[in-house]
């Protein structure tokens, strides 16, 4: 255990020394990504601010819902060629997930699955295996809010 601690300290000291080296101070250049660039810090901050504005105008979300892409969905399995894996067809996986997500949103907002929706927001993320999942925040009309369980 003492050796591991010493090794980490040596690695940190080496990194700190490299960063202090004046010759390496001018390596590369800074790039500031515009806010429409999805996944950039500015985009994430802007989306967060938009969501907080929605919460200020309406009420706090009542439902937090997560939908995860299932690699065994029939639509995905039927469209893979023999020998293909999900990583060979990310376009197919994302397309099927997008269709399923929009069907879920339609059920929630148009068919009032949980009641009248006054506002909602969602974000799509990708797991380490490349499968998408979405987190949804749903704000219901005050008359349709769920009772305490």
N, CA, C and O atoms as a GROMACS GRO file, in nm:
protein
  596
    1UNK      N    1   0.083  -0.118   0.000
    1UNK     CA    2   0.000   0.000   0.000
    1UNK      C    3   0.088   0.125   0.000
    1UNK      O    4   0.055   0.223  -0.067
    2UNK      N    5   0.197   0.123   0.074
    2UNK     CA    6   0.288   0.237   0.078
    2UNK      C    7   0.348   0.260  -0.060
    2UNK      O    8   0.367   0.375  -0.102
    3UNK      N    9   0.378   0.150  -0.132
    3UNK     CA   10   0.435   0.163  -0.266
    3UNK      C   11   0.336   0.231  -0.361
    3UNK      O   12   0.375   0.316  -0.440
    4UNK      N   13   0.209   0.194  -0.353
    4UNK     CA   14   0.107   0.256  -0.439
    4UNK      C   15   0.098   0.406  -0.413
    4UNK      O   16   0.090   0.485  -0.506
    5UNK      N   17   0.100   0.444  -0.287
    5UNK     CA   18   0.093   0.586  -0.252
    5UNK      C   19   0.214   0.660  -0.309
    5UNK      O   20   0.200   0.769  -0.366
    6UNK      N   21   0.334   0.602  -0.294
    6UNK     CA   22   0.455   0.665  -0.344
    6UNK      C   23   0.452   0.677  -0.497
    6UNK      O   24   0.495   0.777  -0.553
    7UNK      N   25   0.400   0.572  -0.563
    7UNK     CA   26   0.390   0.573  -0.708
    7UNK      C   27   0.297   0.685  -0.756
    7UNK      O   28   0.328   0.755  -0.852
    8UNK      N   29   0.184   0.702  -0.688
    8UNK     CA   30   0.091   0.809  -0.726
    8UNK      C   31   0.153   0.946  -0.705
    8UNK      O   32   0.134   1.036  -0.788
    9UNK      N   33   0.227   0.963  -0.597
    9UNK     CA   34   0.292   1.091  -0.570
    9UNK      C   35   0.396   1.120  -0.677
    9UNK      O   36   0.407   1.233  -0.724
   10UNK      N   37   0.473   1.018  -0.717
   10UNK     CA   38   0.574   1.037  -0.821
   10UNK      C   39   0.509   1.072  -0.954
   10UNK      O   40   0.558   1.159  -1.026
   11UNK      N   41   0.399   1.006  -0.987
   11UNK     CA   42   0.330   1.037  -1.112
   11UNK      C   43   0.276   1.180  -1.110
   11UNK      O   44   0.286   1.252  -1.209
   12UNK      N   45   0.219   1.220  -0.996
   12UNK     CA   46   0.167   1.355  -0.985
   12UNK      C   47   0.279   1.457  -0.996
   12UNK      O   48   0.264   1.558  -1.066
   13UNK      N   49   0.390   1.433  -0.929
   13UNK     CA   50   0.503   1.527  -0.935
   13UNK      C   51   0.556   1.537  -1.077
   13UNK      O   52   0.592   1.646  -1.123
   14UNK      N   53   0.563   1.424  -1.148
   14UNK     CA   54   0.609   1.427  -1.287
   14UNK      C   55   0.515   1.506  -1.376
   14UNK      O   56   0.560   1.583  -1.461
   15UNK      N   57   0.386   1.489  -1.357
   15UNK     CA   58   0.287   1.564  -1.435
   15UNK      C   59   0.294   1.712  -1.402
   15UNK      O   60   0.292   1.796  -1.493
   16UNK      N   61   0.302   1.745  -1.275
   16UNK     CA   62   0.311   1.886  -1.235
   16UNK      C   63   0.437   1.950  -1.291
   16UNK      O   64   0.433   2.065  -1.336
   17UNK      N   65   0.549   1.879  -1.288
   17UNK     CA   66   0.673   1.933  -1.344
   17UNK      C   67   0.663   1.956  -1.493
   17UNK      O   68   0.713   2.056  -1.544
   18UNK      N   69   0.599   1.866  -1.563
   18UNK     CA   70   0.580   1.880  -1.707
   18UNK      C   71   0.494   2.003  -1.739
   18UNK      O   72   0.523   2.078  -1.832
   19UNK      N   73   0.390   2.023  -1.661
   19UNK     CA   74   0.302   2.137  -1.686
   19UNK      C   75   0.371   2.270  -1.654
   19UNK      O   76   0.339   2.372  -1.715
   20UNK      N   77   0.465   2.268  -1.560
   20UNK     CA   78   0.537   2.391  -1.526
   20UNK      C   79   0.645   2.425  -1.628
   20UNK      O   80   0.693   2.538  -1.632
   21UNK      N   81   0.684   2.330  -1.708
   21UNK     CA   82   0.790   2.350  -1.805
   21UNK      C   83   0.749   2.459  -1.905
   21UNK      O   84   0.646   2.448  -1.971
   22UNK      N   85   0.828   2.562  -1.915
   22UNK     CA   86   0.796   2.677  -2.001
   22UNK      C   87   0.789   2.639  -2.148
   22UNK      O   88   0.714   2.699  -2.224
   23UNK      N   89   0.867   2.539  -2.188
   23UNK     CA   90   0.867   2.499  -2.329
   23UNK      C   91   0.733   2.440  -2.370
   23UNK      O   92   0.695   2.447  -2.487
   24UNK      N   93   0.661   2.382  -2.276
   24UNK     CA   94   0.532   2.319  -2.306
   24UNK      C   95   0.415   2.413  -2.281
   24UNK      O   96   0.300   2.374  -2.300
   25UNK      N   97   0.442   2.535  -2.238
   25UNK     CA   98   0.334   2.626  -2.202
   25UNK      C   99   0.252   2.670  -2.323
   25UNK      O  100   0.134   2.700  -2.308
   26UNK      N  101   0.310   2.674  -2.442
   26UNK     CA  102   0.240   2.724  -2.560
   26UNK      C  103   0.194   2.613  -2.654
   26UNK      O  104   0.171   2.638  -2.772
   27UNK      N  105   0.180   2.492  -2.604
   27UNK     CA  106   0.138   2.381  -2.688
   27UNK      C  107  -0.011   2.394  -2.717
   27UNK      O  108  -0.091   2.416  -2.625
   28UNK      N  109  -0.048   2.380  -2.843
   28UNK     CA  110  -0.190   2.381  -2.880
   28UNK      C  111  -0.251   2.519  -2.871
   28UNK      O  112  -0.182   2.620  -2.853
   29UNK      N  113  -0.383   2.521  -2.884
   29UNK     CA  114  -0.455   2.647  -2.875
   29UNK      C  115  -0.595   2.618  -2.820
   29UNK      O  116  -0.643   2.505  -2.824
   30UNK      N  117  -0.657   2.722  -2.769
   30UNK     CA  118  -0.788   2.709  -2.708
   30UNK      C  119  -0.896   2.719  -2.814
   30UNK      O  120  -0.893   2.807  -2.900
   31UNK      N  121  -0.991   2.628  -2.808
   31UNK     CA  122  -1.107   2.631  -2.898
   31UNK      C  123  -1.231   2.644  -2.811
   31UNK      O  124  -1.255   2.563  -2.722
   32UNK      N  125  -1.310   2.747  -2.838
   32UNK     CA  126  -1.435   2.766  -2.766
   32UNK      C  127  -1.547   2.724  -2.860
   32UNK      O  128  -1.570   2.786  -2.964
   33UNK      N  129  -1.616   2.618  -2.823
   33UNK     CA  130  -1.723   2.566  -2.908
   33UNK      C  131  -1.849   2.651  -2.891
   33UNK      O  132  -1.878   2.695  -2.780
   34UNK      N  133  -1.923   2.675  -2.999
   34UNK     CA  134  -2.047   2.752  -2.988
   34UNK      C  135  -2.154   2.672  -2.915
   34UNK      O  136  -2.148   2.549  -2.908
   35UNK      N  137  -2.252   2.742  -2.860
   35UNK     CA  138  -2.355   2.674  -2.782
   35UNK      C  139  -2.439   2.574  -2.862
   35UNK      O  140  -2.486   2.477  -2.804
   36UNK      N  141  -2.461   2.593  -2.994
   36UNK     CA  142  -2.537   2.490  -3.066
   36UNK      C  143  -2.464   2.356  -3.082
   36UNK      O  144  -2.525   2.257  -3.120
   37UNK      N  145  -2.333   2.353  -3.054
   37UNK     CA  146  -2.257   2.228  -3.066
   37UNK      C  147  -2.300   2.135  -2.953
   37UNK      O  148  -2.266   2.157  -2.837
   38UNK      N  149  -2.375   2.028  -2.988
   38UNK     CA  150  -2.431   1.940  -2.886
   38UNK      C  151  -2.323   1.871  -2.806
   38UNK      O  152  -2.226   1.818  -2.860
   39UNK      N  153  -2.342   1.872  -2.674
   39UNK     CA  154  -2.248   1.809  -2.583
   39UNK      C  155  -2.140   1.902  -2.532
   39UNK      O  156  -2.066   1.866  -2.441
   40UNK      N  157  -2.131   2.022  -2.591
   40UNK     CA  158  -2.029   2.117  -2.544
   40UNK      C  159  -2.072   2.173  -2.408
   40UNK      O  160  -2.191   2.173  -2.376
   41UNK      N  161  -1.977   2.221  -2.329
   41UNK     CA  162  -2.014   2.279  -2.200
   41UNK      C  163  -2.115   2.394  -2.213
   41UNK      O  164  -2.205   2.406  -2.130
   42UNK      N  165  -2.099   2.476  -2.314
   42UNK     CA  166  -2.194   2.587  -2.334
   42UNK      C  167  -2.333   2.535  -2.366
   42UNK      O  168  -2.433   2.588  -2.316
   43UNK      N  169  -2.341   2.431  -2.449
   43UNK     CA  170  -2.470   2.372  -2.484
   43UNK      C  171  -2.536   2.311  -2.361
   43UNK      O  172  -2.656   2.330  -2.339
   44UNK      N  173  -2.458   2.239  -2.281
   44UNK     CA  174  -2.513   2.177  -2.160
   44UNK      C  175  -2.564   2.283  -2.064
   44UNK      O  176  -2.670   2.268  -2.004
   45UNK      N  177  -2.488   2.391  -2.048
   45UNK     CA  178  -2.530   2.499  -1.959
   45UNK      C  179  -2.657   2.566  -2.011
   45UNK      O  180  -2.748   2.596  -1.933
   46UNK      N  181  -2.664   2.588  -2.140
   46UNK     CA  182  -2.783   2.650  -2.200
   46UNK      C  183  -2.907   2.561  -2.182
   46UNK      O  184  -3.014   2.611  -2.150
   47UNK      N  185  -2.891   2.432  -2.203
   47UNK     CA  186  -3.003   2.339  -2.184
   47UNK      C  187  -3.047   2.336  -2.038
   47UNK      O  188  -3.166   2.329  -2.008
   48UNK      N  189  -2.951   2.340  -1.947
   48UNK     CA  190  -2.983   2.344  -1.804
   48UNK      C  191  -3.062   2.470  -1.771
   48UNK      O  192  -3.162   2.464  -1.700
   49UNK      N  193  -3.017   2.584  -1.824
   49UNK     CA  194  -3.088   2.710  -1.799
   49UNK      C  195  -3.229   2.706  -1.856
   49UNK      O  196  -3.322   2.756  -1.793
   50UNK      N  197  -3.245   2.648  -1.975
   50UNK     CA  198  -3.378   2.635  -2.034
   50UNK      C  199  -3.470   2.549  -1.947
   50UNK      O  200  -3.586   2.583  -1.926
   51UNK      N  201  -3.416   2.440  -1.896
   51UNK     CA  202  -3.495   2.352  -1.810
   51UNK      C  203  -3.534   2.421  -1.681
   51UNK      O  204  -3.647   2.406  -1.634
   52UNK      N  205  -3.442   2.497  -1.623
   52UNK     CA  206  -3.474   2.570  -1.500
   52UNK      C  207  -3.580   2.678  -1.526
   52UNK      O  208  -3.663   2.705  -1.439
   53UNK      N  209  -3.577   2.739  -1.644
   53UNK     CA  210  -3.679   2.838  -1.679
   53UNK      C  211  -3.816   2.771  -1.690
   53UNK      O  212  -3.916   2.827  -1.647
   54UNK      N  213  -3.820   2.651  -1.749
   54UNK     CA  214  -3.947   2.578  -1.758
   54UNK      C  215  -4.001   2.547  -1.619
   54UNK      O  216  -4.120   2.562  -1.594
   55UNK      N  217  -3.914   2.505  -1.529
   55UNK     CA  218  -3.955   2.474  -1.392
   55UNK      C  219  -4.004   2.600  -1.320
   55UNK      O  220  -4.097   2.592  -1.240
   56UNK      N  221  -3.942   2.715  -1.348
   56UNK     CA  222  -3.986   2.840  -1.285
   56UNK      C  223  -4.124   2.882  -1.336
   56UNK      O  224  -4.206   2.931  -1.258
   57UNK      N  225  -4.150   2.862  -1.464
   57UNK     CA  226  -4.279   2.902  -1.522
   57UNK      C  227  -4.388   2.805  -1.478
   57UNK      O  228  -4.497   2.847  -1.439
   58UNK      N  229  -4.360   2.678  -1.486
   58UNK     CA  230  -4.456   2.575  -1.446
   58UNK      C  231  -4.418   2.527  -1.306
   58UNK      O  232  -4.347   2.597  -1.234
   59UNK      N  233  -4.464   2.413  -1.269
   59UNK     CA  234  -4.430   2.355  -1.139
   59UNK      C  235  -4.310   2.263  -1.154
   59UNK      O  236  -4.267   2.233  -1.266
   60UNK      N  237  -4.256   2.217  -1.043
   60UNK     CA  238  -4.148   2.119  -1.052
   60UNK      C  239  -4.199   1.990  -1.118
   60UNK      O  240  -4.318   1.961  -1.114
   61UNK      N  241  -4.111   1.914  -1.178
   61UNK     CA  242  -4.152   1.788  -1.242
   61UNK      C  243  -4.212   1.691  -1.140
   61UNK      O  244  -4.171   1.686  -1.024
   62UNK      N  245  -4.309   1.616  -1.187
   62UNK     CA  246  -4.375   1.517  -1.103
   62UNK      C  247  -4.320   1.377  -1.133
   62UNK      O  248  -4.314   1.292  -1.045
   63UNK      N  249  -4.281   1.356  -1.259
   63UNK     CA  250  -4.237   1.223  -1.301
   63UNK      C  251  -4.097   1.233  -1.361
   63UNK      O  252  -4.069   1.317  -1.446
   64UNK      N  253  -4.009   1.145  -1.314
   64UNK     CA  254  -3.877   1.128  -1.374
   64UNK      C  255  -3.877   0.989  -1.435
   64UNK      O  256  -3.892   0.889  -1.364
   65UNK      N  257  -3.859   0.982  -1.566
   65UNK     CA  258  -3.873   0.857  -1.638
   65UNK      C  259  -3.746   0.832  -1.720
   65UNK      O  260  -3.691   0.924  -1.780
   66UNK      N  261  -3.702   0.709  -1.722
   66UNK     CA  262  -3.586   0.670  -1.802
   66UNK      C  263  -3.626   0.560  -1.898
   66UNK      O  264  -3.689   0.462  -1.858
   67UNK      N  265  -3.591   0.576  -2.025
   67UNK     CA  266  -3.611   0.470  -2.124
   67UNK      C  267  -3.473   0.432  -2.177
   67UNK      O  268  -3.394   0.517  -2.216
   68UNK      N  269  -3.447   0.303  -2.176
   68UNK     CA  270  -3.318   0.251  -2.221
   68UNK      C  271  -3.337   0.164  -2.344
   68UNK      O  272  -3.433   0.087  -2.352
   69UNK      N  273  -3.248   0.177  -2.439
   69UNK     CA  274  -3.254   0.094  -2.560
   69UNK      C  275  -3.228  -0.051  -2.522
   69UNK      O  276  -3.130  -0.083  -2.453
   70UNK      N  277  -3.315  -0.138  -2.567
   70UNK     CA  278  -3.299  -0.280  -2.542
   70UNK      C  279  -3.236  -0.344  -2.665
   70UNK      O  280  -3.297  -0.343  -2.773
   71UNK      N  281  -3.118  -0.400  -2.653
   71UNK     CA  282  -3.053  -0.460  -2.770
   71UNK      C  283  -3.130  -0.579  -2.827
   71UNK      O  284  -3.102  -0.623  -2.939
   72UNK      N  285  -3.226  -0.631  -2.752
   72UNK     CA  286  -3.305  -0.745  -2.799
   72UNK      C  287  -3.440  -0.704  -2.857
   72UNK      O  288  -3.524  -0.791  -2.882
   73UNK      N  289  -3.462  -0.574  -2.879
   73UNK     CA  290  -3.587  -0.533  -2.943
   73UNK      C  291  -3.598  -0.604  -3.078
   73UNK      O  292  -3.500  -0.616  -3.151
   74UNK      N  293  -3.717  -0.650  -3.109
   74UNK     CA  294  -3.740  -0.726  -3.231
   74UNK      C  295  -3.701  -0.647  -3.355
   74UNK      O  296  -3.643  -0.702  -3.449
   75UNK      N  297  -3.731  -0.517  -3.357
   75UNK     CA  298  -3.701  -0.433  -3.473
   75UNK      C  299  -3.551  -0.428  -3.500
   75UNK      O  300  -3.508  -0.421  -3.616
   76UNK      N  301  -3.472  -0.430  -3.396
   76UNK     CA  302  -3.326  -0.427  -3.413
   76UNK      C  303  -3.276  -0.563  -3.462
   76UNK      O  304  -3.201  -0.571  -3.559
   77UNK      N  305  -3.319  -0.669  -3.395
   77UNK     CA  306  -3.272  -0.804  -3.430
   77UNK      C  307  -3.310  -0.841  -3.573
   77UNK      O  308  -3.232  -0.906  -3.643
   78UNK      N  309  -3.431  -0.801  -3.617
   78UNK     CA  310  -3.476  -0.837  -3.752
   78UNK      C  311  -3.394  -0.768  -3.862
   78UNK      O  312  -3.383  -0.820  -3.972
   79UNK      N  313  -3.338  -0.652  -3.831
   79UNK     CA  314  -3.267  -0.574  -3.933
   79UNK      C  315  -3.116  -0.592  -3.931
   79UNK      O  316  -3.046  -0.531  -4.012
   80UNK      N  317  -3.066  -0.674  -3.840
   80UNK     CA  318  -2.922  -0.705  -3.840
   80UNK      C  319  -2.897  -0.820  -3.937
   80UNK      O  320  -2.970  -0.920  -3.937
   81UNK      N  321  -2.796  -0.806  -4.017
   81UNK     CA  322  -2.758  -0.914  -4.108
   81UNK      C  323  -2.690  -1.025  -4.027
   81UNK      O  324  -2.639  -0.999  -3.919
   82UNK      N  325  -2.689  -1.147  -4.079
   82UNK     CA  326  -2.620  -1.255  -4.007
   82UNK      C  327  -2.474  -1.219  -3.980
   82UNK      O  328  -2.401  -1.177  -4.071
   83UNK      N  329  -2.433  -1.234  -3.856
   83UNK     CA  330  -2.295  -1.203  -3.818
   83UNK      C  331  -2.275  -1.059  -3.773
   83UNK      O  332  -2.169  -1.027  -3.719
   84UNK      N  333  -2.373  -0.973  -3.793
   84UNK     CA  334  -2.359  -0.833  -3.750
   84UNK      C  335  -2.391  -0.821  -3.602
   84UNK      O  336  -2.473  -0.896  -3.547
   85UNK      N  337  -2.326  -0.725  -3.539
   85UNK     CA  338  -2.355  -0.693  -3.400
   85UNK      C  339  -2.410  -0.551  -3.394
   85UNK      O  340  -2.412  -0.480  -3.494
   86UNK      N  341  -2.453  -0.512  -3.275
   86UNK     CA  342  -2.507  -0.377  -3.257
   86UNK      C  343  -2.404  -0.270  -3.290
   86UNK      O  344  -2.437  -0.165  -3.343
   87UNK      N  345  -2.278  -0.298  -3.258
   87UNK     CA  346  -2.174  -0.199  -3.285
   87UNK      C  347  -2.148  -0.182  -3.434
   87UNK      O  348  -2.089  -0.082  -3.476
   88UNK      N  349  -2.191  -0.279  -3.515
   88UNK     CA  350  -2.178  -0.266  -3.660
   88UNK      C  351  -2.285  -0.174  -3.719
   88UNK      O  352  -2.267  -0.121  -3.828
   89UNK      N  353  -2.395  -0.155  -3.647
   89UNK     CA  354  -2.507  -0.077  -3.700
   89UNK      C  355  -2.557   0.026  -3.598
   89UNK      O  356  -2.673   0.020  -3.557
   90UNK      N  357  -2.473   0.121  -3.558
   90UNK     CA  358  -2.521   0.223  -3.463
   90UNK      C  359  -2.634   0.307  -3.521
   90UNK      O  360  -2.719   0.357  -3.447
   91UNK      N  361  -2.636   0.323  -3.655
   91UNK     CA  362  -2.744   0.400  -3.718
   91UNK      C  363  -2.879   0.333  -3.695
   91UNK      O  364  -2.978   0.400  -3.669
   92UNK      N  365  -2.883   0.202  -3.706
   92UNK     CA  366  -3.006   0.126  -3.685
   92UNK      C  367  -3.052   0.137  -3.540
   92UNK      O  368  -3.170   0.161  -3.512
   93UNK      N  369  -2.959   0.120  -3.448
   93UNK     CA  370  -2.991   0.125  -3.305
   93UNK      C  371  -3.049   0.261  -3.269
   93UNK      O  372  -3.151   0.268  -3.201
   94UNK      N  373  -2.984   0.368  -3.313
   94UNK     CA  374  -3.030   0.503  -3.280
   94UNK      C  375  -3.164   0.532  -3.346
   94UNK      O  376  -3.250   0.596  -3.286
   95UNK      N  377  -3.183   0.485  -3.469
   95UNK     CA  378  -3.308   0.508  -3.540
   95UNK      C  379  -3.426   0.440  -3.469
   95UNK      O  380  -3.530   0.501  -3.448
   96UNK      N  381  -3.409   0.314  -3.432
   96UNK     CA  382  -3.515   0.240  -3.362
   96UNK      C  383  -3.542   0.303  -3.226
   96UNK      O  384  -3.657   0.318  -3.186
   97UNK      N  385  -3.436   0.342  -3.154
   97UNK     CA  386  -3.454   0.406  -3.024
   97UNK      C  387  -3.530   0.537  -3.040
   97UNK      O  388  -3.619   0.567  -2.960
   98UNK      N  389  -3.497   0.615  -3.141
   98UNK     CA  390  -3.565   0.742  -3.165
   98UNK      C  391  -3.714   0.721  -3.191
   98UNK      O  392  -3.797   0.795  -3.140
   99UNK      N  393  -3.747   0.620  -3.270
   99UNK     CA  394  -3.888   0.590  -3.297
   99UNK      C  395  -3.960   0.552  -3.168
   99UNK      O  396  -4.070   0.600  -3.141
  100UNK      N  397  -3.899   0.465  -3.088
  100UNK     CA  398  -3.960   0.422  -2.962
  100UNK      C  399  -3.976   0.539  -2.865
  100UNK      O  400  -4.077   0.550  -2.796
  101UNK      N  401  -3.876   0.628  -2.860
  101UNK     CA  402  -3.884   0.744  -2.773
  101UNK      C  403  -3.998   0.835  -2.815
  101UNK      O  404  -4.074   0.883  -2.731
  102UNK      N  405  -4.012   0.860  -2.945
  102UNK     CA  406  -4.120   0.946  -2.992
  102UNK      C  407  -4.257   0.882  -2.971
  102UNK      O  408  -4.355   0.953  -2.946
  103UNK      N  409  -4.266   0.750  -2.980
  103UNK     CA  410  -4.391   0.682  -2.947
  103UNK      C  411  -4.426   0.700  -2.800
  103UNK      O  412  -4.541   0.725  -2.765
  104UNK      N  413  -4.325   0.688  -2.713
  104UNK     CA  414  -4.348   0.708  -2.570
  104UNK      C  415  -4.391   0.851  -2.542
  104UNK      O  416  -4.485   0.874  -2.466
  105UNK      N  417  -4.322   0.948  -2.603
  105UNK     CA  418  -4.360   1.088  -2.583
  105UNK      C  419  -4.502   1.114  -2.633
  105UNK      O  420  -4.576   1.191  -2.571
  106UNK      N  421  -4.540   1.053  -2.744
  106UNK     CA  422  -4.675   1.068  -2.796
  106UNK      C  423  -4.777   1.010  -2.698
  106UNK      O  424  -4.882   1.070  -2.674
  107UNK      N  425  -4.747   0.893  -2.642
  107UNK     CA  426  -4.837   0.833  -2.543
  107UNK      C  427  -4.853   0.922  -2.420
  107UNK      O  428  -4.962   0.934  -2.365
  108UNK      N  429  -4.744   0.983  -2.378
  108UNK     CA  430  -4.748   1.066  -2.257
  108UNK      C  431  -4.815   1.200  -2.284
  108UNK      O  432  -4.897   1.244  -2.203
  109UNK      N  433  -4.782   1.265  -2.395
  109UNK     CA  434  -4.832   1.401  -2.418
  109UNK      C  435  -4.966   1.406  -2.491
  109UNK      O  436  -5.052   1.486  -2.455
  110UNK      N  437  -4.985   1.323  -2.591
  110UNK     CA  438  -5.109   1.329  -2.671
  110UNK      C  439  -5.218   1.237  -2.616
  110UNK      O  440  -5.336   1.273  -2.616
  111UNK      N  441  -5.179   1.120  -2.570
  111UNK     CA  442  -5.277   1.025  -2.519
  111UNK      C  443  -5.296   1.037  -2.368
  111UNK      O  444  -5.376   0.964  -2.308
  112UNK      N  445  -5.223   1.128  -2.306
  112UNK     CA  446  -5.236   1.160  -2.162
  112UNK      C  447  -5.224   1.035  -2.074
  112UNK      O  448  -5.309   1.009  -1.990
  113UNK      N  449  -5.119   0.960  -2.096
  113UNK     CA  450  -5.094   0.837  -2.022
  113UNK      C  451  -5.095   0.860  -1.870
  113UNK      O  452  -5.150   0.780  -1.795
  114UNK      N  453  -5.034   0.970  -1.826
  114UNK     CA  454  -5.028   1.002  -1.683
  114UNK      C  455  -5.121   1.117  -1.646
  114UNK      O  456  -5.132   1.152  -1.529
  115UNK      N  457  -5.188   1.176  -1.744
  115UNK     CA  458  -5.271   1.294  -1.725
  115UNK      C  459  -5.225   1.404  -1.820
  115UNK      O  460  -5.138   1.381  -1.904
  116UNK      N  461  -5.284   1.522  -1.805
  116UNK     CA  462  -5.250   1.635  -1.892
  116UNK      C  463  -5.109   1.684  -1.862
  116UNK      O  464  -5.077   1.720  -1.748
  117UNK      N  465  -5.025   1.686  -1.964
  117UNK     CA  466  -4.886   1.731  -1.949
  117UNK      C  467  -4.879   1.879  -1.983
  117UNK      O  468  -4.921   1.920  -2.092
  118UNK      N  469  -4.826   1.959  -1.891
  118UNK     CA  470  -4.810   2.102  -1.919
  118UNK      C  471  -4.672   2.132  -1.977
  118UNK      O  472  -4.657   2.228  -2.053
  119UNK      N  473  -4.572   2.052  -1.943
  119UNK     CA  474  -4.437   2.072  -1.997
  119UNK      C  475  -4.356   1.945  -1.974
  119UNK      O  476  -4.384   1.865  -1.885
  120UNK      N  477  -4.254   1.930  -2.057
  120UNK     CA  478  -4.162   1.818  -2.039
  120UNK      C  479  -4.029   1.854  -2.103
  120UNK      O  480  -4.021   1.942  -2.189
  121UNK      N  481  -3.926   1.786  -2.060
  121UNK     CA  482  -3.795   1.800  -2.123
  121UNK      C  483  -3.723   1.666  -2.108
  121UNK      O  484  -3.754   1.586  -2.020
  122UNK      N  485  -3.627   1.644  -2.197
  122UNK     CA  486  -3.555   1.517  -2.192
  122UNK      C  487  -3.415   1.536  -2.247
  122UNK      O  488  -3.386   1.632  -2.318
  123UNK      N  489  -3.330   1.442  -2.212
  123UNK     CA  490  -3.195   1.438  -2.264
  123UNK      C  491  -3.164   1.295  -2.305
  123UNK      O  492  -3.207   1.200  -2.240
  124UNK      N  493  -3.088   1.281  -2.412
  124UNK     CA  494  -3.048   1.149  -2.460
  124UNK      C  495  -2.899   1.132  -2.433
  124UNK      O  496  -2.818   1.220  -2.465
  125UNK      N  497  -2.864   1.020  -2.374
  125UNK     CA  498  -2.725   0.989  -2.343
  125UNK      C  499  -2.692   0.852  -2.402
  125UNK      O  500  -2.781   0.776  -2.439
  126UNK      N  501  -2.564   0.822  -2.408
  126UNK     CA  502  -2.520   0.693  -2.459
  126UNK      C  503  -2.440   0.621  -2.352
  126UNK      O  504  -2.352   0.680  -2.289
  127UNK      N  505  -2.471   0.494  -2.332
  127UNK     CA  506  -2.401   0.412  -2.234
  127UNK      C  507  -2.265   0.374  -2.290
  127UNK      O  508  -2.234   0.399  -2.406
  128UNK      N  509  -2.185   0.312  -2.206
  128UNK     CA  510  -2.050   0.273  -2.248
  128UNK      C  511  -2.052   0.174  -2.363
  128UNK      O  512  -1.959   0.170  -2.444
  129UNK      N  513  -2.156   0.093  -2.372
  129UNK     CA  514  -2.166  -0.004  -2.481
  129UNK      C  515  -2.222   0.059  -2.608
  129UNK      O  516  -2.236  -0.009  -2.710
  130UNK      N  517  -2.254   0.188  -2.605
  130UNK     CA  518  -2.303   0.257  -2.723
  130UNK      C  519  -2.454   0.261  -2.735
  130UNK      O  520  -2.506   0.316  -2.832
  131UNK      N  521  -2.525   0.206  -2.638
  131UNK     CA  522  -2.671   0.206  -2.645
  131UNK      C  523  -2.726   0.336  -2.588
  131UNK      O  524  -2.682   0.381  -2.483
  132UNK      N  525  -2.824   0.396  -2.657
  132UNK     CA  526  -2.881   0.521  -2.608
  132UNK      C  527  -2.982   0.497  -2.496
  132UNK      O  528  -3.045   0.392  -2.488
  133UNK      N  529  -2.997   0.597  -2.413
  133UNK     CA  530  -3.106   0.601  -2.316
  133UNK      C  531  -3.145   0.747  -2.297
  133UNK      O  532  -3.066   0.838  -2.322
  134UNK      N  533  -3.268   0.768  -2.252
  134UNK     CA  534  -3.319   0.904  -2.236
  134UNK      C  535  -3.375   0.920  -2.095
  134UNK      O  536  -3.435   0.828  -2.040
  135UNK      N  537  -3.355   1.038  -2.039
  135UNK     CA  538  -3.413   1.077  -1.911
  135UNK      C  539  -3.517   1.183  -1.940
  135UNK      O  540  -3.488   1.283  -2.005
  136UNK      N  541  -3.640   1.163  -1.891
  136UNK     CA  542  -3.749   1.256  -1.914
  136UNK      C  543  -3.796   1.315  -1.782
  136UNK      O  544  -3.810   1.244  -1.683
  137UNK      N  545  -3.820   1.445  -1.782
  137UNK     CA  546  -3.885   1.514  -1.671
  137UNK      C  547  -4.022   1.557  -1.721
  137UNK      O  548  -4.033   1.626  -1.823
  138UNK      N  549  -4.127   1.519  -1.650
  138UNK     CA  550  -4.263   1.546  -1.694
  138UNK      C  551  -4.334   1.629  -1.588
  138UNK      O  552  -4.336   1.593  -1.470
  139UNK      N  553  -4.392   1.740  -1.632
  139UNK     CA  554  -4.468   1.828  -1.544
  139UNK      C  555  -4.615   1.812  -1.581
  139UNK      O  556  -4.655   1.838  -1.695
  140UNK      N  557  -4.695   1.769  -1.485
  140UNK     CA  558  -4.837   1.747  -1.508
  140UNK      C  559  -4.918   1.869  -1.466
  140UNK      O  560  -4.875   1.949  -1.383
  141UNK      N  561  -5.036   1.881  -1.525
  141UNK     CA  562  -5.132   1.985  -1.486
  141UNK      C  563  -5.166   1.964  -1.338
  141UNK      O  564  -5.172   1.850  -1.292
  142UNK      N  565  -5.188   2.073  -1.262
  142UNK     CA  566  -5.216   2.058  -1.118
  142UNK      C  567  -5.332   1.963  -1.087
  142UNK      O  568  -5.331   1.896  -0.984
  143UNK      N  569  -5.432   1.957  -1.174
  143UNK     CA  570  -5.546   1.867  -1.149
  143UNK      C  571  -5.509   1.720  -1.166
  143UNK      O  572  -5.578   1.633  -1.112
  144UNK      N  573  -5.402   1.692  -1.237
  144UNK     CA  574  -5.364   1.553  -1.266
  144UNK      C  575  -5.242   1.506  -1.187
  144UNK      O  576  -5.190   1.398  -1.212
  145UNK      N  577  -5.197   1.586  -1.093
  145UNK     CA  578  -5.078   1.546  -1.017
  145UNK      C  579  -5.106   1.420  -0.939
  145UNK      O  580  -5.216   1.399  -0.888
  146UNK      N  581  -5.004   1.337  -0.930
  146UNK     CA  582  -5.018   1.211  -0.859
  146UNK      C  583  -5.027   1.236  -0.709
  146UNK      O  584  -4.959   1.323  -0.655
  147UNK      N  585  -5.112   1.158  -0.642
  147UNK     CA  586  -5.122   1.167  -0.497
  147UNK      C  587  -4.998   1.105  -0.434
  147UNK      O  588  -4.930   1.023  -0.496
  148UNK      N  589  -4.971   1.144  -0.311
  148UNK     CA  590  -4.860   1.082  -0.239
  148UNK      C  591  -4.888   0.933  -0.223
  148UNK      O  592  -5.000   0.893  -0.192
  149UNK      N  593  -4.787   0.854  -0.244
  149UNK     CA  594  -4.804   0.709  -0.230
  149UNK      C  595  -4.773   0.666  -0.090
  149UNK      O  596  -4.781   0.548  -0.058
   0.00000   0.00000   0.00000
